[in-house]
């Protein structure tokens, strides 16, 4: 049987965790909010690019296309030693 999510998290990041996540609690100015949204979107696209092994399409970025099956196929190719 597999490990629980919290056990996997503790294994990867230590117990107590070596990372700390903080969220902004105050109101941001419109320019700061736009900057944050731009950086968040860029990070999201980078994550998709790394998971898919290619540049994601617009439909994949906005969530119109389910990429879970594509990720499973890519994972199987890596497991078999094929290059994506």
PyMOL Python script that loads the backbone (N, CA, C, O; Angstrom):
from pymol import cmd

cmd.read_pdbstr("""\
ATOM      1  N   UNK A   1       0.824  -1.184   0.000  1.00  0.00           N
ATOM      2  CA  UNK A   1       0.000   0.000   0.000  1.00  0.00           C
ATOM      3  C   UNK A   1       0.866   1.245   0.000  1.00  0.00           C
ATOM      4  O   UNK A   1       1.977   1.223   0.529  1.00  0.00           O
ATOM      5  N   UNK A   2       0.386   2.309  -0.573  1.00  0.00           N
ATOM      6  CA  UNK A   2       1.149   3.545  -0.666  1.00  0.00           C
ATOM      7  C   UNK A   2       1.152   4.342   0.628  1.00  0.00           C
ATOM      8  O   UNK A   2       0.395   4.073   1.560  1.00  0.00           O
ATOM      9  N   UNK A   3       2.012   5.309   0.647  1.00  0.00           N
ATOM     10  CA  UNK A   3       2.095   6.199   1.803  1.00  0.00           C
ATOM     11  C   UNK A   3       0.988   7.234   1.735  1.00  0.00           C
ATOM     12  O   UNK A   3       0.449   7.520   0.666  1.00  0.00           O
ATOM     13  N   UNK A   4       0.659   7.786   2.883  1.00  0.00           N
ATOM     14  CA  UNK A   4      -0.339   8.851   2.898  1.00  0.00           C
ATOM     15  C   UNK A   4       0.293  10.134   2.364  1.00  0.00           C
ATOM     16  O   UNK A   4       1.516  10.250   2.281  1.00  0.00           O
ATOM     17  N   UNK A   5      -0.543  11.078   2.009  1.00  0.00           N
ATOM     18  CA  UNK A   5      -0.062  12.339   1.463  1.00  0.00           C
ATOM     19  C   UNK A   5       0.818  13.054   2.480  1.00  0.00           C
ATOM     20  O   UNK A   5       1.868  13.590   2.124  1.00  0.00           O
ATOM     21  N   UNK A   6       0.401  13.067   3.735  1.00  0.00           N
ATOM     22  CA  UNK A   6       1.207  13.767   4.754  1.00  0.00           C
ATOM     23  C   UNK A   6       2.544  13.070   4.978  1.00  0.00           C
ATOM     24  O   UNK A   6       3.548  13.739   5.226  1.00  0.00           O
ATOM     25  N   UNK A   7       2.579  11.740   4.898  1.00  0.00           N
ATOM     26  CA  UNK A   7       3.852  11.022   5.034  1.00  0.00           C
ATOM     27  C   UNK A   7       4.789  11.350   3.879  1.00  0.00           C
ATOM     28  O   UNK A   7       5.986  11.547   4.087  1.00  0.00           O
ATOM     29  N   UNK A   8       4.248  11.410   2.657  1.00  0.00           N
ATOM     30  CA  UNK A   8       5.069  11.778   1.504  1.00  0.00           C
ATOM     31  C   UNK A   8       5.592  13.197   1.641  1.00  0.00           C
ATOM     32  O   UNK A   8       6.750  13.468   1.322  1.00  0.00           O
ATOM     33  N   UNK A   9       4.747  14.101   2.112  1.00  0.00           N
ATOM     34  CA  UNK A   9       5.168  15.488   2.294  1.00  0.00           C
ATOM     35  C   UNK A   9       6.285  15.574   3.334  1.00  0.00           C
ATOM     36  O   UNK A   9       7.273  16.278   3.125  1.00  0.00           O
ATOM     37  N   UNK A  10       6.136  14.867   4.446  1.00  0.00           N
ATOM     38  CA  UNK A  10       7.164  14.870   5.495  1.00  0.00           C
ATOM     39  C   UNK A  10       8.463  14.260   4.976  1.00  0.00           C
ATOM     40  O   UNK A  10       9.547  14.739   5.308  1.00  0.00           O
ATOM     41  N   UNK A  11       8.364  13.211   4.169  1.00  0.00           N
ATOM     42  CA  UNK A  11       9.559  12.576   3.622  1.00  0.00           C
ATOM     43  C   UNK A  11      10.322  13.539   2.711  1.00  0.00           C
ATOM     44  O   UNK A  11      11.551  13.599   2.754  1.00  0.00           O
ATOM     45  N   UNK A  12       9.589  14.288   1.890  1.00  0.00           N
ATOM     46  CA  UNK A  12      10.232  15.191   0.942  1.00  0.00           C
ATOM     47  C   UNK A  12      10.746  16.470   1.581  1.00  0.00           C
ATOM     48  O   UNK A  12      11.812  16.962   1.213  1.00  0.00           O
ATOM     49  N   UNK A  13      10.002  17.011   2.531  1.00  0.00           N
ATOM     50  CA  UNK A  13      10.336  18.327   3.056  1.00  0.00           C
ATOM     51  C   UNK A  13      10.730  18.322   4.532  1.00  0.00           C
ATOM     52  O   UNK A  13      10.933  19.388   5.113  1.00  0.00           O
ATOM     53  N   UNK A  14      10.839  17.157   5.142  1.00  0.00           N
ATOM     54  CA  UNK A  14      11.290  17.067   6.523  1.00  0.00           C
ATOM     55  C   UNK A  14      10.150  17.248   7.510  1.00  0.00           C
ATOM     56  O   UNK A  14       9.048  17.665   7.151  1.00  0.00           O
ATOM     57  N   UNK A  15      10.443  16.927   8.753  1.00  0.00           N
ATOM     58  CA  UNK A  15       9.458  17.090   9.816  1.00  0.00           C
ATOM     59  C   UNK A  15      10.147  17.696  11.008  1.00  0.00           C
ATOM     60  O   UNK A  15      10.863  16.952  11.678  1.00  0.00           O
ATOM     61  N   UNK A  16      10.019  18.932  11.346  1.00  0.00           N
ATOM     62  CA  UNK A  16       9.094  19.889  10.738  1.00  0.00           C
ATOM     63  C   UNK A  16       9.554  20.277   9.341  1.00  0.00           C
ATOM     64  O   UNK A  16      10.725  20.138   8.990  1.00  0.00           O
ATOM     65  N   UNK A  17       8.607  20.765   8.557  1.00  0.00           N
ATOM     66  CA  UNK A  17       8.871  21.093   7.154  1.00  0.00           C
ATOM     67  C   UNK A  17       9.965  22.144   7.019  1.00  0.00           C
ATOM     68  O   UNK A  17      10.081  23.048   7.846  1.00  0.00           O
ATOM     69  N   UNK A  18      10.764  22.011   5.966  1.00  0.00           N
ATOM     70  CA  UNK A  18      11.840  22.966   5.706  1.00  0.00           C
ATOM     71  C   UNK A  18      11.385  24.101   4.804  1.00  0.00           C
ATOM     72  O   UNK A  18      12.173  24.977   4.446  1.00  0.00           O
ATOM     73  N   UNK A  19      10.123  24.080   4.444  1.00  0.00           N
ATOM     74  CA  UNK A  19       9.595  25.162   3.623  1.00  0.00           C
ATOM     75  C   UNK A  19       8.472  25.847   4.395  1.00  0.00           C
ATOM     76  O   UNK A  19       7.856  25.262   5.286  1.00  0.00           O
ATOM     77  N   UNK A  20       8.230  27.073   4.035  1.00  0.00           N
ATOM     78  CA  UNK A  20       7.155  27.827   4.669  1.00  0.00           C
ATOM     79  C   UNK A  20       6.386  28.551   3.573  1.00  0.00           C
ATOM     80  O   UNK A  20       6.977  29.217   2.723  1.00  0.00           O
ATOM     81  N   UNK A  21       5.074  28.417   3.601  1.00  0.00           N
ATOM     82  CA  UNK A  21       4.233  29.045   2.598  1.00  0.00           C
ATOM     83  C   UNK A  21       3.497  30.193   3.261  1.00  0.00           C
ATOM     84  O   UNK A  21       2.827  30.015   4.278  1.00  0.00           O
ATOM     85  N   UNK A  22       3.630  31.374   2.672  1.00  0.00           N
ATOM     86  CA  UNK A  22       2.937  32.552   3.189  1.00  0.00           C
ATOM     87  C   UNK A  22       2.065  33.128   2.088  1.00  0.00           C
ATOM     88  O   UNK A  22       2.464  33.186   0.925  1.00  0.00           O
ATOM     89  N   UNK A  23       0.885  33.546   2.467  1.00  0.00           N
ATOM     90  CA  UNK A  23      -0.036  34.166   1.533  1.00  0.00           C
ATOM     91  C   UNK A  23      -0.221  35.625   1.907  1.00  0.00           C
ATOM     92  O   UNK A  23      -0.213  35.986   3.084  1.00  0.00           O
ATOM     93  N   UNK A  24      -0.385  36.451   0.898  1.00  0.00           N
ATOM     94  CA  UNK A  24      -0.606  37.878   1.111  1.00  0.00           C
ATOM     95  C   UNK A  24      -1.964  38.072   1.765  1.00  0.00           C
ATOM     96  O   UNK A  24      -2.966  37.526   1.304  1.00  0.00           O
ATOM     97  N   UNK A  25      -1.996  38.846   2.833  1.00  0.00           N
ATOM     98  CA  UNK A  25      -3.252  39.064   3.536  1.00  0.00           C
ATOM     99  C   UNK A  25      -3.802  40.466   3.329  1.00  0.00           C
ATOM    100  O   UNK A  25      -5.001  40.688   3.497  1.00  0.00           O
ATOM    101  N   UNK A  26      -2.950  41.413   2.968  1.00  0.00           N
ATOM    102  CA  UNK A  26      -3.394  42.790   2.795  1.00  0.00           C
ATOM    103  C   UNK A  26      -3.902  43.062   1.391  1.00  0.00           C
ATOM    104  O   UNK A  26      -3.719  42.252   0.482  1.00  0.00           O
ATOM    105  N   UNK A  27      -4.536  44.201   1.227  1.00  0.00           N
ATOM    106  CA  UNK A  27      -5.028  44.626  -0.079  1.00  0.00           C
ATOM    107  C   UNK A  27      -3.855  45.145  -0.909  1.00  0.00           C
ATOM    108  O   UNK A  27      -3.018  45.897  -0.411  1.00  0.00           O
ATOM    109  N   UNK A  28      -3.803  44.735  -2.182  1.00  0.00           N
ATOM    110  CA  UNK A  28      -2.727  45.171  -3.072  1.00  0.00           C
ATOM    111  C   UNK A  28      -3.219  46.301  -3.969  1.00  0.00           C
ATOM    112  O   UNK A  28      -4.411  46.428  -4.246  1.00  0.00           O
ATOM    113  N   UNK A  29      -2.280  47.107  -4.407  1.00  0.00           N
ATOM    114  CA  UNK A  29      -2.616  48.134  -5.386  1.00  0.00           C
ATOM    115  C   UNK A  29      -2.881  47.448  -6.725  1.00  0.00           C
ATOM    116  O   UNK A  29      -2.403  46.334  -6.941  1.00  0.00           O
ATOM    117  N   UNK A  30      -3.621  48.075  -7.619  1.00  0.00           N
ATOM    118  CA  UNK A  30      -3.901  47.440  -8.913  1.00  0.00           C
ATOM    119  C   UNK A  30      -2.646  47.048  -9.688  1.00  0.00           C
ATOM    120  O   UNK A  30      -2.629  46.010 -10.350  1.00  0.00           O
ATOM    121  N   UNK A  31      -1.599  47.863  -9.615  1.00  0.00           N
ATOM    122  CA  UNK A  31      -0.369  47.515 -10.346  1.00  0.00           C
ATOM    123  C   UNK A  31       0.330  46.324  -9.699  1.00  0.00           C
ATOM    124  O   UNK A  31       0.860  45.461 -10.400  1.00  0.00           O
ATOM    125  N   UNK A  32       0.337  46.269  -8.358  1.00  0.00           N
ATOM    126  CA  UNK A  32       0.940  45.118  -7.677  1.00  0.00           C
ATOM    127  C   UNK A  32       0.143  43.848  -7.943  1.00  0.00           C
ATOM    128  O   UNK A  32       0.722  42.775  -8.114  1.00  0.00           O
ATOM    129  N   UNK A  33      -1.174  43.962  -7.979  1.00  0.00           N
ATOM    130  CA  UNK A  33      -2.017  42.805  -8.247  1.00  0.00           C
ATOM    131  C   UNK A  33      -1.799  42.296  -9.672  1.00  0.00           C
ATOM    132  O   UNK A  33      -1.743  41.087  -9.898  1.00  0.00           O
ATOM    133  N   UNK A  34      -1.678  43.207 -10.625  1.00  0.00           N
ATOM    134  CA  UNK A  34      -1.422  42.809 -12.011  1.00  0.00           C
ATOM    135  C   UNK A  34      -0.061  42.130 -12.139  1.00  0.00           C
ATOM    136  O   UNK A  34       0.074  41.140 -12.858  1.00  0.00           O
ATOM    137  N   UNK A  35       0.941  42.655 -11.447  1.00  0.00           N
ATOM    138  CA  UNK A  35       2.284  42.057 -11.465  1.00  0.00           C
ATOM    139  C   UNK A  35       2.249  40.655 -10.869  1.00  0.00           C
ATOM    140  O   UNK A  35       2.833  39.723 -11.421  1.00  0.00           O
ATOM    141  N   UNK A  36       1.557  40.510  -9.735  1.00  0.00           N
ATOM    142  CA  UNK A  36       1.457  39.197  -9.093  1.00  0.00           C
ATOM    143  C   UNK A  36       0.737  38.211 -10.003  1.00  0.00           C
ATOM    144  O   UNK A  36       1.172  37.068 -10.143  1.00  0.00           O
ATOM    145  N   UNK A  37      -0.356  38.639 -10.622  1.00  0.00           N
ATOM    146  CA  UNK A  37      -1.091  37.758 -11.525  1.00  0.00           C
ATOM    147  C   UNK A  37      -0.243  37.343 -12.721  1.00  0.00           C
ATOM    148  O   UNK A  37      -0.304  36.193 -13.156  1.00  0.00           O
ATOM    149  N   UNK A  38       0.544  38.268 -13.251  1.00  0.00           N
ATOM    150  CA  UNK A  38       1.429  37.964 -14.378  1.00  0.00           C
ATOM    151  C   UNK A  38       2.470  36.916 -13.987  1.00  0.00           C
ATOM    152  O   UNK A  38       2.722  35.974 -14.739  1.00  0.00           O
ATOM    153  N   UNK A  39       3.069  37.083 -12.815  1.00  0.00           N
ATOM    154  CA  UNK A  39       4.084  36.127 -12.350  1.00  0.00           C
ATOM    155  C   UNK A  39       3.468  34.772 -12.029  1.00  0.00           C
ATOM    156  O   UNK A  39       4.083  33.739 -12.294  1.00  0.00           O
ATOM    157  N   UNK A  40       2.270  34.757 -11.464  1.00  0.00           N
ATOM    158  CA  UNK A  40       1.586  33.496 -11.162  1.00  0.00           C
ATOM    159  C   UNK A  40       1.258  32.745 -12.447  1.00  0.00           C
ATOM    160  O   UNK A  40       1.439  31.529 -12.524  1.00  0.00           O
ATOM    161  N   UNK A  41       0.778  33.465 -13.450  1.00  0.00           N
ATOM    162  CA  UNK A  41       0.469  32.847 -14.737  1.00  0.00           C
ATOM    163  C   UNK A  41       1.729  32.291 -15.401  1.00  0.00           C
ATOM    164  O   UNK A  41       1.705  31.191 -15.953  1.00  0.00           O
ATOM    165  N   UNK A  42       2.823  33.044 -15.348  1.00  0.00           N
ATOM    166  CA  UNK A  42       4.087  32.573 -15.930  1.00  0.00           C
ATOM    167  C   UNK A  42       4.572  31.306 -15.218  1.00  0.00           C
ATOM    168  O   UNK A  42       5.061  30.378 -15.862  1.00  0.00           O
ATOM    169  N   UNK A  43       4.437  31.271 -13.900  1.00  0.00           N
ATOM    170  CA  UNK A  43       4.850  30.076 -13.152  1.00  0.00           C
ATOM    171  C   UNK A  43       3.978  28.879 -13.514  1.00  0.00           C
ATOM    172  O   UNK A  43       4.484  27.765 -13.653  1.00  0.00           O
ATOM    173  N   UNK A  44       2.669  29.098 -13.670  1.00  0.00           N
ATOM    174  CA  UNK A  44       1.745  28.036 -14.043  1.00  0.00           C
ATOM    175  C   UNK A  44       2.101  27.459 -15.415  1.00  0.00           C
ATOM    176  O   UNK A  44       2.102  26.242 -15.602  1.00  0.00           O
ATOM    177  N   UNK A  45       2.399  28.333 -16.363  1.00  0.00           N
ATOM    178  CA  UNK A  45       2.778  27.885 -17.711  1.00  0.00           C
ATOM    179  C   UNK A  45       4.106  27.124 -17.661  1.00  0.00           C
ATOM    180  O   UNK A  45       4.272  26.126 -18.363  1.00  0.00           O
ATOM    181  N   UNK A  46       5.047  27.584 -16.840  1.00  0.00           N
ATOM    182  CA  UNK A  46       6.322  26.865 -16.697  1.00  0.00           C
ATOM    183  C   UNK A  46       6.117  25.466 -16.132  1.00  0.00           C
ATOM    184  O   UNK A  46       6.767  24.516 -16.569  1.00  0.00           O
ATOM    185  N   UNK A  47       5.216  25.334 -15.164  1.00  0.00           N
ATOM    186  CA  UNK A  47       4.924  24.016 -14.593  1.00  0.00           C
ATOM    187  C   UNK A  47       4.322  23.107 -15.654  1.00  0.00           C
ATOM    188  O   UNK A  47       4.730  21.954 -15.792  1.00  0.00           O
ATOM    189  N   UNK A  48       3.347  23.626 -16.409  1.00  0.00           N
ATOM    190  CA  UNK A  48       2.762  22.824 -17.487  1.00  0.00           C
ATOM    191  C   UNK A  48       3.805  22.435 -18.522  1.00  0.00           C
ATOM    192  O   UNK A  48       3.809  21.299 -18.996  1.00  0.00           O
ATOM    193  N   UNK A  49       4.692  23.363 -18.881  1.00  0.00           N
ATOM    194  CA  UNK A  49       5.743  23.089 -19.865  1.00  0.00           C
ATOM    195  C   UNK A  49       6.634  21.939 -19.380  1.00  0.00           C
ATOM    196  O   UNK A  49       6.982  21.048 -20.155  1.00  0.00           O
ATOM    197  N   UNK A  50       6.995  21.967 -18.108  1.00  0.00           N
ATOM    198  CA  UNK A  50       7.860  20.912 -17.571  1.00  0.00           C
ATOM    199  C   UNK A  50       7.128  19.584 -17.453  1.00  0.00           C
ATOM    200  O   UNK A  50       7.722  18.532 -17.692  1.00  0.00           O
ATOM    201  N   UNK A  51       5.860  19.612 -17.091  1.00  0.00           N
ATOM    202  CA  UNK A  51       5.100  18.366 -16.982  1.00  0.00           C
ATOM    203  C   UNK A  51       4.856  17.722 -18.331  1.00  0.00           C
ATOM    204  O   UNK A  51       4.960  16.504 -18.473  1.00  0.00           O
ATOM    205  N   UNK A  52       4.531  18.535 -19.320  1.00  0.00           N
ATOM    206  CA  UNK A  52       4.220  18.004 -20.651  1.00  0.00           C
ATOM    207  C   UNK A  52       5.460  17.734 -21.488  1.00  0.00           C
ATOM    208  O   UNK A  52       5.418  16.923 -22.414  1.00  0.00           O
ATOM    209  N   UNK A  53       6.562  18.403 -21.172  1.00  0.00           N
ATOM    210  CA  UNK A  53       7.777  18.234 -21.949  1.00  0.00           C
ATOM    211  C   UNK A  53       7.732  18.986 -23.269  1.00  0.00           C
ATOM    212  O   UNK A  53       8.511  18.699 -24.179  1.00  0.00           O
ATOM    213  N   UNK A  54       6.833  19.934 -23.376  1.00  0.00           N
ATOM    214  CA  UNK A  54       6.681  20.754 -24.584  1.00  0.00           C
ATOM    215  C   UNK A  54       5.945  22.021 -24.191  1.00  0.00           C
ATOM    216  O   UNK A  54       5.529  22.184 -23.044  1.00  0.00           O
ATOM    217  N   UNK A  55       5.791  22.916 -25.156  1.00  0.00           N
ATOM    218  CA  UNK A  55       5.058  24.159 -24.915  1.00  0.00           C
ATOM    219  C   UNK A  55       3.555  23.847 -24.847  1.00  0.00           C
ATOM    220  O   UNK A  55       3.018  23.255 -25.783  1.00  0.00           O
ATOM    221  N   UNK A  56       2.867  24.231 -23.765  1.00  0.00           N
ATOM    222  CA  UNK A  56       1.430  23.941 -23.671  1.00  0.00           C
ATOM    223  C   UNK A  56       0.622  24.820 -24.631  1.00  0.00           C
ATOM    224  O   UNK A  56       0.995  25.957 -24.919  1.00  0.00           O
ATOM    225  N   UNK A  57      -0.484  24.269 -25.115  1.00  0.00           N
ATOM    226  CA  UNK A  57      -1.367  25.038 -25.982  1.00  0.00           C
ATOM    227  C   UNK A  57      -2.224  25.973 -25.130  1.00  0.00           C
ATOM    228  O   UNK A  57      -2.298  25.828 -23.910  1.00  0.00           O
ATOM    229  N   UNK A  58      -2.864  26.928 -25.787  1.00  0.00           N
ATOM    230  CA  UNK A  58      -3.725  27.878 -25.071  1.00  0.00           C
ATOM    231  C   UNK A  58      -4.867  27.141 -24.365  1.00  0.00           C
ATOM    232  O   UNK A  58      -5.216  27.475 -23.233  1.00  0.00           O
ATOM    233  N   UNK A  59      -5.445  26.144 -25.032  1.00  0.00           N
ATOM    234  CA  UNK A  59      -6.536  25.374 -24.443  1.00  0.00           C
ATOM    235  C   UNK A  59      -6.082  24.624 -23.192  1.00  0.00           C
ATOM    236  O   UNK A  59      -6.847  24.495 -22.236  1.00  0.00           O
ATOM    237  N   UNK A  60      -4.852  24.131 -23.190  1.00  0.00           N
ATOM    238  CA  UNK A  60      -4.317  23.447 -22.004  1.00  0.00           C
ATOM    239  C   UNK A  60      -4.077  24.435 -20.871  1.00  0.00           C
ATOM    240  O   UNK A  60      -4.301  24.111 -19.705  1.00  0.00           O
ATOM    241  N   UNK A  61      -3.627  25.629 -21.208  1.00  0.00           N
ATOM    242  CA  UNK A  61      -3.345  26.639 -20.185  1.00  0.00           C
ATOM    243  C   UNK A  61      -4.626  27.100 -19.503  1.00  0.00           C
ATOM    244  O   UNK A  61      -4.663  27.231 -18.280  1.00  0.00           O
ATOM    245  N   UNK A  62      -5.674  27.347 -20.279  1.00  0.00           N
ATOM    246  CA  UNK A  62      -6.918  27.855 -19.686  1.00  0.00           C
ATOM    247  C   UNK A  62      -7.798  26.746 -19.122  1.00  0.00           C
ATOM    248  O   UNK A  62      -8.819  27.034 -18.498  1.00  0.00           O
ATOM    249  N   UNK A  63      -7.423  25.480 -19.328  1.00  0.00           N
ATOM    250  CA  UNK A  63      -8.145  24.368 -18.726  1.00  0.00           C
ATOM    251  C   UNK A  63      -9.253  23.784 -19.568  1.00  0.00           C
ATOM    252  O   UNK A  63     -10.067  23.017 -19.055  1.00  0.00           O
ATOM    253  N   UNK A  64      -9.312  24.120 -20.848  1.00  0.00           N
ATOM    254  CA  UNK A  64     -10.344  23.555 -21.719  1.00  0.00           C
ATOM    255  C   UNK A  64     -10.045  22.113 -22.086  1.00  0.00           C
ATOM    256  O   UNK A  64     -10.954  21.352 -22.417  1.00  0.00           O
ATOM    257  N   UNK A  65      -8.772  21.734 -22.028  1.00  0.00           N
ATOM    258  CA  UNK A  65      -8.346  20.384 -22.395  1.00  0.00           C
ATOM    259  C   UNK A  65      -7.841  19.681 -21.141  1.00  0.00           C
ATOM    260  O   UNK A  65      -7.042  20.234 -20.385  1.00  0.00           O
ATOM    261  N   UNK A  66      -8.315  18.459 -20.930  1.00  0.00           N
ATOM    262  CA  UNK A  66      -7.859  17.658 -19.794  1.00  0.00           C
ATOM    263  C   UNK A  66      -6.485  17.074 -20.124  1.00  0.00           C
ATOM    264  O   UNK A  66      -6.352  16.275 -21.051  1.00  0.00           O
ATOM    265  N   UNK A  67      -5.459  17.478 -19.358  1.00  0.00           N
ATOM    266  CA  UNK A  67      -4.098  17.011 -19.648  1.00  0.00           C
ATOM    267  C   UNK A  67      -3.703  15.796 -18.814  1.00  0.00           C
ATOM    268  O   UNK A  67      -2.583  15.301 -18.938  1.00  0.00           O
ATOM    269  N   UNK A  68      -4.602  15.314 -17.972  1.00  0.00           N
ATOM    270  CA  UNK A  68      -4.229  14.197 -17.098  1.00  0.00           C
ATOM    271  C   UNK A  68      -3.846  12.954 -17.902  1.00  0.00           C
ATOM    272  O   UNK A  68      -2.902  12.254 -17.535  1.00  0.00           O
ATOM    273  N   UNK A  69      -4.559  12.670 -18.986  1.00  0.00           N
ATOM    274  CA  UNK A  69      -4.225  11.508 -19.814  1.00  0.00           C
ATOM    275  C   UNK A  69      -2.896  11.715 -20.529  1.00  0.00           C
ATOM    276  O   UNK A  69      -2.119  10.772 -20.681  1.00  0.00           O
ATOM    277  N   UNK A  70      -2.632  12.940 -20.968  1.00  0.00           N
ATOM    278  CA  UNK A  70      -1.365  13.238 -21.629  1.00  0.00           C
ATOM    279  C   UNK A  70      -0.198  13.070 -20.653  1.00  0.00           C
ATOM    280  O   UNK A  70       0.881  12.623 -21.041  1.00  0.00           O
ATOM    281  N   UNK A  71      -0.418  13.426 -19.400  1.00  0.00           N
ATOM    282  CA  UNK A  71       0.634  13.274 -18.391  1.00  0.00           C
ATOM    283  C   UNK A  71       0.906  11.800 -18.118  1.00  0.00           C
ATOM    284  O   UNK A  71       2.060  11.409 -17.938  1.00  0.00           O
ATOM    285  N   UNK A  72      -0.139  10.978 -18.085  1.00  0.00           N
ATOM    286  CA  UNK A  72       0.057   9.547 -17.873  1.00  0.00           C
ATOM    287  C   UNK A  72       0.836   8.917 -19.023  1.00  0.00           C
ATOM    288  O   UNK A  72       1.701   8.070 -18.801  1.00  0.00           O
ATOM    289  N   UNK A  73       0.527   9.332 -20.252  1.00  0.00           N
ATOM    290  CA  UNK A  73       1.242   8.814 -21.422  1.00  0.00           C
ATOM    291  C   UNK A  73       2.714   9.231 -21.364  1.00  0.00           C
ATOM    292  O   UNK A  73       3.601   8.422 -21.634  1.00  0.00           O
ATOM    293  N   UNK A  74       2.969  10.490 -21.013  1.00  0.00           N
ATOM    294  CA  UNK A  74       4.349  10.975 -20.907  1.00  0.00           C
ATOM    295  C   UNK A  74       5.089  10.233 -19.807  1.00  0.00           C
ATOM    296  O   UNK A  74       6.266   9.909 -19.963  1.00  0.00           O
ATOM    297  N   UNK A  75       4.415   9.961 -18.700  1.00  0.00           N
ATOM    298  CA  UNK A  75       5.042   9.243 -17.586  1.00  0.00           C
ATOM    299  C   UNK A  75       5.412   7.819 -18.008  1.00  0.00           C
ATOM    300  O   UNK A  75       6.475   7.317 -17.643  1.00  0.00           O
ATOM    301  N   UNK A  76       4.533   7.172 -18.774  1.00  0.00           N
ATOM    302  CA  UNK A  76       4.816   5.809 -19.245  1.00  0.00           C
ATOM    303  C   UNK A  76       6.010   5.790 -20.194  1.00  0.00           C
ATOM    304  O   UNK A  76       6.831   4.874 -20.141  1.00  0.00           O
ATOM    305  N   UNK A  77       6.111   6.807 -21.071  1.00  0.00           N
ATOM    306  CA  UNK A  77       7.233   6.879 -22.001  1.00  0.00           C
ATOM    307  C   UNK A  77       8.542   7.037 -21.245  1.00  0.00           C
ATOM    308  O   UNK A  77       9.545   6.420 -21.604  1.00  0.00           O
ATOM    309  N   UNK A  78       8.543   7.855 -20.205  1.00  0.00           N
ATOM    310  CA  UNK A  78       9.752   8.048 -19.400  1.00  0.00           C
ATOM    311  C   UNK A  78      10.100   6.755 -18.674  1.00  0.00           C
ATOM    312  O   UNK A  78      11.274   6.397 -18.581  1.00  0.00           O
ATOM    313  N   UNK A  79       9.095   6.049 -18.159  1.00  0.00           N
ATOM    314  CA  UNK A  79       9.338   4.800 -17.445  1.00  0.00           C
ATOM    315  C   UNK A  79       9.934   3.736 -18.364  1.00  0.00           C
ATOM    316  O   UNK A  79      10.732   2.910 -17.922  1.00  0.00           O
ATOM    317  N   UNK A  80       9.548   3.756 -19.641  1.00  0.00           N
ATOM    318  CA  UNK A  80      10.076   2.785 -20.606  1.00  0.00           C
ATOM    319  C   UNK A  80      11.433   3.203 -21.165  1.00  0.00           C
ATOM    320  O   UNK A  80      12.049   2.459 -21.929  1.00  0.00           O
ATOM    321  N   UNK A  81      11.898   4.393 -20.783  1.00  0.00           N
ATOM    322  CA  UNK A  81      13.199   4.849 -21.237  1.00  0.00           C
ATOM    323  C   UNK A  81      13.167   5.614 -22.538  1.00  0.00           C
ATOM    324  O   UNK A  81      14.216   5.907 -23.111  1.00  0.00           O
ATOM    325  N   UNK A  82      11.983   5.940 -23.011  1.00  0.00           N
ATOM    326  CA  UNK A  82      11.882   6.722 -24.239  1.00  0.00           C
ATOM    327  C   UNK A  82      12.015   8.191 -23.910  1.00  0.00           C
ATOM    328  O   UNK A  82      11.637   8.632 -22.824  1.00  0.00           O
ATOM    329  N   UNK A  83      12.545   8.937 -24.836  1.00  0.00           N
ATOM    330  CA  UNK A  83      12.690  10.379 -24.669  1.00  0.00           C
ATOM    331  C   UNK A  83      11.412  11.029 -25.181  1.00  0.00           C
ATOM    332  O   UNK A  83      10.881  10.654 -26.227  1.00  0.00           O
ATOM    333  N   UNK A  84      10.932  12.002 -24.430  1.00  0.00           N
ATOM    334  CA  UNK A  84       9.702  12.696 -24.829  1.00  0.00           C
ATOM    335  C   UNK A  84      10.061  13.801 -25.794  1.00  0.00           C
ATOM    336  O   UNK A  84       9.180  14.520 -26.264  1.00  0.00           O
TER     337      UNK A  84
END
""", "prot")
cmd.dss("prot")
cmd.show_as("cartoon", "prot")
cmd.util.cbc("prot")
cmd.orient("prot")
